[in-house]
């Protein structure tokens, strides 16, 4: 059950970032509390204002708040969360996660996460199929991360193939099923 769970939603710089709104709505509707952590590139696709309106929480993107200089603690987020979901997850972020490159708040939060992590890749079919992307996904699996396989279909590049981020409702159902199986 998702009700009462704390979910950190990581959003990266992908056209699929708009689907994060549907994920947030679905999680909140089921009673979860959602905290968004977004990469700088993610903010090019969707605004923090939209996301904070849906979650009722300020969006975290930088290590320090530009207004008052306060520190956003990735450690506290890692302790607060019952799960972390990175949706959409670009090839760049997946590579950084697999190799411990903590150059933004999202990857730093990921590296501090105590809760299970779910990764929903979203990219063009050739990027998804590239051996380096597949190796990075295998590395993430070996760390115990849950990879939510992308779907096959029409892509932003106007090509068709595997790389579409899984549909928001299916992602929410995967989280819900996880919590049902791992409830105490």
C-alpha positions as CSV (number, residue, x, y, z in Angstrom):
1,X,0.0,0.0,0.0
2,X,1.3,3.4,-1.0
3,X,-0.9,5.2,1.6
4,X,1.3,7.0,4.2
5,X,4.5,6.3,2.3
6,X,7.2,8.9,1.7
7,X,8.4,8.9,-1.9
8,X,11.3,10.9,-3.3
9,X,10.6,11.4,-7.0
10,X,13.7,12.2,-9.1
11,X,13.1,13.9,-12.4
12,X,15.8,14.2,-15.1
13,X,16.1,16.1,-18.4
14,X,13.8,14.1,-20.7
15,X,10.7,15.0,-22.7
16,X,9.0,12.4,-20.5
17,X,9.3,14.7,-17.6
18,X,5.7,15.9,-18.2
19,X,4.6,12.4,-17.1
20,X,6.0,13.1,-13.6
21,X,2.9,15.2,-13.0
22,X,0.7,12.2,-13.6
23,X,2.9,10.1,-11.3
24,X,2.7,12.7,-8.5
25,X,-1.1,13.0,-8.9
26,X,-1.5,9.2,-8.7
27,X,0.8,8.9,-5.7
28,X,-0.8,11.7,-3.8
29,X,-4.3,10.4,-4.7
30,X,-3.3,7.1,-3.1
31,X,-2.1,8.8,0.1
32,X,1.6,9.1,-0.4
33,X,3.8,12.1,0.4
34,X,6.0,13.1,-2.5
35,X,9.2,15.1,-2.5
36,X,10.6,16.0,-5.9
37,X,14.3,16.3,-6.6
38,X,15.0,17.5,-10.1
39,X,18.1,17.9,-12.1
40,X,19.0,21.3,-13.7
41,X,18.2,19.8,-17.2
42,X,14.8,18.5,-15.8
43,X,13.8,22.1,-15.1
44,X,14.1,22.8,-18.8
45,X,11.2,20.4,-19.4
46,X,8.9,21.1,-16.5
47,X,8.8,23.9,-13.9
48,X,9.4,23.5,-10.2
49,X,6.2,25.6,-9.7
50,X,4.1,23.0,-11.4
51,X,5.7,20.2,-9.4
52,X,5.5,22.0,-6.0
53,X,1.9,22.8,-6.6
54,X,1.1,19.1,-7.1
55,X,3.2,17.9,-4.1
56,X,2.5,20.8,-1.7
57,X,6.3,20.9,-1.1
58,X,9.2,23.0,-2.4
59,X,11.1,21.3,-5.2
60,X,14.7,20.5,-4.4
61,X,17.2,21.1,-7.2
62,X,20.3,22.7,-5.8
63,X,22.4,21.9,-2.8
64,X,21.6,25.3,-1.3
65,X,18.4,27.3,-1.3
66,X,19.0,30.5,-3.4
67,X,16.7,32.5,-1.3
68,X,18.2,32.0,2.1
69,X,21.3,29.9,1.6
70,X,20.0,27.0,3.6
71,X,21.4,23.6,2.8
72,X,19.1,20.9,1.2
73,X,20.2,17.7,3.0
74,X,20.4,14.7,0.7
75,X,21.2,12.6,3.8
76,X,17.9,13.6,5.4
77,X,16.0,12.8,2.2
78,X,17.7,9.4,2.2
79,X,16.5,8.7,5.7
80,X,13.0,10.2,5.2
81,X,12.0,8.1,2.1
82,X,10.3,4.8,2.0
83,X,11.2,4.6,-1.7
84,X,13.0,6.6,-4.4
85,X,11.6,6.7,-7.9
86,X,13.6,8.2,-10.7
87,X,11.2,8.8,-13.6
88,X,12.1,9.7,-16.2
89,X,15.7,8.5,-15.9
90,X,18.0,9.6,-18.8
91,X,21.0,7.8,-20.0
92,X,23.2,10.5,-18.5
93,X,21.7,10.1,-15.0
94,X,21.7,6.3,-15.2
95,X,25.4,6.5,-16.1
96,X,26.1,8.9,-13.2
97,X,24.2,6.7,-10.8
98,X,26.1,3.5,-12.0
99,X,29.4,5.2,-11.5
100,X,28.8,7.3,-8.4
101,X,29.2,10.7,-10.1
102,X,27.5,12.9,-7.6
103,X,27.5,16.2,-9.4
104,X,23.9,17.2,-8.8
105,X,21.3,16.9,-6.0
106,X,19.5,14.0,-7.5
107,X,22.5,11.7,-7.8
108,X,23.7,12.8,-4.4
109,X,20.3,11.9,-2.9
110,X,20.4,8.6,-4.7
111,X,23.8,7.7,-3.2
112,X,22.4,8.6,0.2
113,X,19.2,6.6,-0.2
114,X,18.4,4.0,2.5
115,X,15.1,2.9,0.9
116,X,14.6,0.9,-2.3
117,X,15.2,2.7,-5.6
118,X,13.1,2.3,-8.7
119,X,14.4,3.6,-12.0
120,X,12.2,4.2,-15.1
121,X,14.4,4.8,-18.1
122,X,13.3,7.2,-20.9
123,X,15.3,7.8,-24.0
124,X,15.5,7.2,-27.7
125,X,15.7,3.6,-28.8
126,X,19.4,3.7,-30.0
127,X,20.5,5.3,-26.7
128,X,18.6,2.6,-24.7
129,X,20.0,-0.2,-26.8
130,X,23.6,1.1,-26.6
131,X,25.9,-1.3,-24.8
132,X,27.1,1.4,-22.3
133,X,23.5,2.1,-21.3
134,X,22.7,-1.6,-20.9
135,X,25.9,-2.1,-18.9
136,X,24.9,0.9,-16.6
137,X,21.4,-0.6,-16.1
138,X,23.0,-4.0,-15.3
139,X,25.3,-2.2,-12.8
140,X,22.3,-0.5,-11.2
141,X,20.5,-3.9,-11.0
142,X,23.6,-5.4,-9.3
143,X,23.3,-2.7,-6.7
144,X,19.8,-3.8,-5.9
145,X,17.9,-1.1,-7.8
146,X,14.6,-2.0,-9.4
147,X,14.6,-1.1,-13.1
148,X,11.1,-0.4,-14.6
149,X,11.6,-1.5,-18.2
150,X,10.6,1.1,-20.8
151,X,7.8,0.4,-23.2
152,X,7.9,0.2,-27.0
153,X,6.2,2.7,-29.1
154,X,6.3,6.1,-30.7
155,X,9.2,8.2,-29.4
156,X,9.8,12.0,-29.2
157,X,12.4,11.5,-32.1
158,X,9.4,10.4,-34.3
159,X,11.0,6.9,-34.4
160,X,9.4,3.8,-33.0
161,X,11.0,1.4,-30.6
162,X,11.9,0.6,-27.0
163,X,12.7,3.6,-24.8
164,X,9.4,5.1,-23.8
165,X,9.1,5.6,-20.1
166,X,6.6,3.2,-18.7
167,X,3.1,4.7,-18.3
168,X,2.6,6.5,-15.0
169,X,-0.3,4.3,-13.8
170,X,1.9,1.2,-14.4
171,X,4.8,2.8,-12.5
172,X,2.5,3.6,-9.5
173,X,1.1,0.0,-9.6
174,X,4.7,-1.4,-9.5
175,X,5.4,0.7,-6.3
176,X,2.1,-0.3,-4.8
177,X,2.8,-4.0,-5.4
178,X,6.2,-3.6,-3.9
179,X,4.8,-2.1,-0.7
180,X,2.1,-4.8,-0.5
181,X,4.8,-7.5,-0.8
182,X,7.1,-5.8,1.7
183,X,4.6,-4.6,4.3
184,X,5.3,-5.5,7.9
